[in-house]
Amino acid sequence: MRFYLGVTDNSWFTYLSTINPEDVNFWQPGGSLAFKAIPKNAPFVFKLKYPLNAIGGLGFFSHYTTLPLSMAWEIFAERNGTSNYAHFQRLILNYRTDKQNLNPMIGCIVLTNPIFFEKKDWIPVPENWSKSIVQGKTYSTDETIGQDLWTSIERKAQQYLEEHEIANGSFISSNSLNEPEERYYSSILTKVRVGQGAFHVMVTDAYIRRCAISGEKTLPVLEAAHIKPYAELGPHAISNGILLRSDIHKLFDSGYVTVTKDYKVEVSKKIKEQFENGRDYYKYHGQSMLFLPHNEIDKPSTTFLEWHNSKFNG
């Protein structure tokens, strides 16, 4: 198994350790290089910067994408590691040369299920760690140093998970339908689940940033809609999501628009009856979805679509 030690900003770590987030944005101010060091769901370990110089916790790699700074804040908010947008913007611009661009594209390494160790539980960095490493380093459990390091990290993470589960009276279980091809049977890794922020960016990219029904590609108005709501036990899985323009999303959630299991759009006649309008939406009635995910496993699940069809306010 490969895992990654990422050089982690100490203030980012300290702030997030106080709010217990379900996922976090380990942002890159430039975003010019995609993060490909480890596979999906693999551990991303927090190596704190000097003078702390210790391993303080970990998350699990869910997705990499680039987003306008404002949208990264809209999706992740405080889970970017700071309390407000103005501070977040200052942090990003401090690293960039184009400071006149107040809403640049940034890199977003989305990590789910983060665990933040208390200082007393921090783990020393491996002896082969060089101070010249700027971003991070990949390790493998196939090598002695990687296996020894992961054993220490996993043992400590398992302790934190057990304490969390006892406190909440339940065990953490995966609700993701998008399992990686390479399964890890670690007691930690089998509990990885997708968070709301990760769901949003994964659905956005799966639909190549286009509204599945209208074809709209203006990113700020595109939203990841759950087919079966999370509150109704619908998972944060791409197959339970559709990328929709914000107004169509509202109609979809309200049952005035649905998608059949053969990916045909249906628009309720009650839009006109109740609101004396709807002309702009009836043009989509009967058409096939314009955009679908490339991967078959990511396409809308017929089970979830049938659930939504049953709620259709036709």
N, C-alpha and C positions, 0 to 999 in steps of 0.2 A: 504494500500500500504506500502511495506517495502522500505526503502532507507538506504544508508550506509554513515556514516561519516568516511572518510579515513584520517588517519594522513598523511599529505602531506608535502614533503620537500619544504622549503621556496624558495630555489634557483630554483628548478624545476618549481614551480608555477610562480615565477617572470619572468623566461625566456620565458615560454610558453605564458604568458599574453601579450608578445610583438609581437607575430607572427601570432595570430589568426588562429590556425590550425583547420582542419575539424575533426580530431581525434587525440588522444594522447595515448602513452604507459605509463601507471602508473606501472612501472616495480618493480619487486621484485628480489633482488639480488640472492636469493636462489632458489626460484621456486619449492620447494619441496611440498608445500601445495597448492592445487587448490583453487581458489577463488569461493565460492559457497554461499556467504552471501545474495545475492539478485538475482532476476530473470533478464532475458534479458530485456534491455531498462529501467530498474529501475534507479533512480538517484543515482549517486555516488558523494557525497558532499566533497569538499576540506576543511578539517580542518587543518589550518596552524599550524606548530609547534611553540612551545615557542621560543622566547618571543612574537611573533605576536599573537598566541593563538586566532584565529578568524576564521570564515567561510568566505572563499574568493571566492567561486564559486562552480561550479559543472560540471560534465559530465554525460553521460548515458552509463551504462554498456552494452557492445556489445558482448564481448567474452573473455574467458580466455584461454591461451595456454602457452606452454613453447617453447623457441627458443634458438638456439645458440646466444650468444651476438652479433656476427657479422651480423647475419640475422635480428635480431631485429633492428639493425642500418640500414641495407639495406632497410627494409620495412618502418620504421618510421623516420629514419634520425633525424632531429632536433626536431621532435615531441616526441623524448625521453626526451626532456627537457634540452638539452645542444647543443652547437654549432658545436661540432666536435666529431668524433669517439674516438680519443685518450682520450679526457676528459670523455666521456661516459664510456670507458673501465676502467679508473682510479676510477671512482665513484663506479662501480660494484665491482672491485677487492678490494676496500677499506673495503667492508663489508664481504668479503669471506676469509676463512682460506686457501683455495687451490689457493694461488696467483700465483703459477707457471702455472696454467691452464688459458691461456690468452683468451680462447674463451668458457667460461662455458655456460651451459644451465641456462637461467633465466626465471622467471615468468613474464608474460605479461598480465596485466589487460587492455584490450583495451576499451577506452572510446570515444564515439562519441559526436559531437556537444558541445564541452566544452565551458563554459561561465566563464569568469574571471572578477570578480567584481573589480572596483576601490576601493582603500583603504577607501574612504569616505563611501562606501556602504557595507563594511564588517559587518557581523552579529555576535553577541556574541555567544559563544558556550553555550549549555544548562547547567543548573546548576548541573545536575547529571553527568557531564563529569568528569572522574577521570584522574589525571595526570599519573596514572599507565597504562593507555591504550596505547599500543605500535603500533598497526596496525589500529584499527578502531572499530566502534560500529554500530550495526544495530538498526534502529528506525522504528516504525510503526505508520501510521496515525490513527490506531485504538485506540491508546493511546493518552491522552491529550498532553503530552510533545512532542510526535512525530508530532501530528497534528499541534500544535502551531509552532513548528520549521519549518515544511514543508510549512506552510502558509507564513511565513516570507521569506523563500528561493524562493518559487514560485513567490511571488509578485515581488521580486527584479529581478529574472531571466526573468520574463515576460517583465519588463521594458527594460532590455537589448536587448531582442529579438525584441521588437517593434522598438527600436532605430536602430537596425541592418537592419530591413526590410525597414524602412523608408529611410535609407541611401542608400540601394541597389534598392529601388523601387519595391520590390516584397516581397511576404511572403515565408517563409521557409515551404516546404511541404515534406512529407515522400516519398522516392522513393524505400523503402524496400519492397520486396515481402515476407519477413519472419517475419510476425507479431507474437508477443508472444501470447500464449494461453490466458493469462490474460491481457485484454485491460484496459488501464488507460485513462480516458476521460479528464484529465487535459489539459488545453490549451498549456502547455509546452510539455507534454509527447507526444502529437499527432504530434509534429513537429520533433521528433527524426528521423534521417536518418543515413544510414551507410556510412562511409568514405572509402577511398581507402585502407588504412592500415587494417581496420577491414575486408573489403572484402577479402583481401589477406589471412589473417590468418584463417578466417572462411571457405573459400574454401579449404585451405590446410588441415585443420582438417576434413572437411566433406568427403574428399577423402582419409582419413586415411594416408595422406602423401605419396601417391603413384600416379604416372602419370596414368591418366585414360586410356591411350592408350598403353603405353609401359610397364607399371608396375614399372618403375624406382622409387627407393625410396631414392636416394641420395638427401637429402633435399635442399642443396644449388643450385641445378640445376632445381628445381621444381618451376613453376610460375603459378599464378592464372590468367587464360585467361578469358577475357570477351567474351561471345558468340556474343552479340551485343555490340559494343564498347560504352563506356560511352559518347564519343563525339557524338555518334549517338543516344543519349538518352537511352542507355541501362543502367539499374540500377546496383548499387553495391549490387546485391542479389546473394545468393548462386545458385539459379536456373538460373542465367545468367552467371555462371562461370563453368569452367572445369580446373582441375589441370593438367598441361602438362609439360613435359620436355622442357627445354628452346628452343631447336632447333625445336621441334614439335610445340611449341607455335608460333614461328616465321612463320612457314608454315601455321598454322591455321589462324593467323592474315592476312596473305597475300593471303588467299583463295586457297592455294594448298592442304590443308587438311580440311575436314569438317566431321561432324557427323550427320547422318540422325535422324529423329524423333523416329526411333526404335533403336537408339543407335548403329548403324553400322558406321564403319569408312570408308570414301572414300578418296582416295589419287589420286591427279590429274596426268594424263599422261604427262602433260606439264612440270613436274619436269624434266623428262628425255629429252623431246624435247628442253627445254630451257637451261638446265644446264648439259646435257649429263651425268646424274647420277641419283640417287634416289633409288638405290637398297635397301638401308637400310630402306626405308620408304614403299616401295610397299608391304612388307611382312605384313603390317597392313591393307592393303586394303581388305574390306569385313568382317573383324573381328568385333565382338562386343566389346564395351568398356570393359576393364578388371575390372575397378573399378567405382562404382557409389555411391553416398551418400546413407546412410541407410534410412534417412527420405524421404518419397515420395515427400514432398513439396520442398525439396532441389535438387531433380534430375533436369537435364537440361530441361528447359521449351521448349515444342514443338514450341511455338510461336517464341522464340529466335532462336531455331535450324533451323526453316524454313527460318527465315531471313538470317541466315548464309549460308544455302544451296543455297539461291538465289544469293549469292556472290561467290559461288564456281567456281574456275577457272579450271573447269574440262577438 
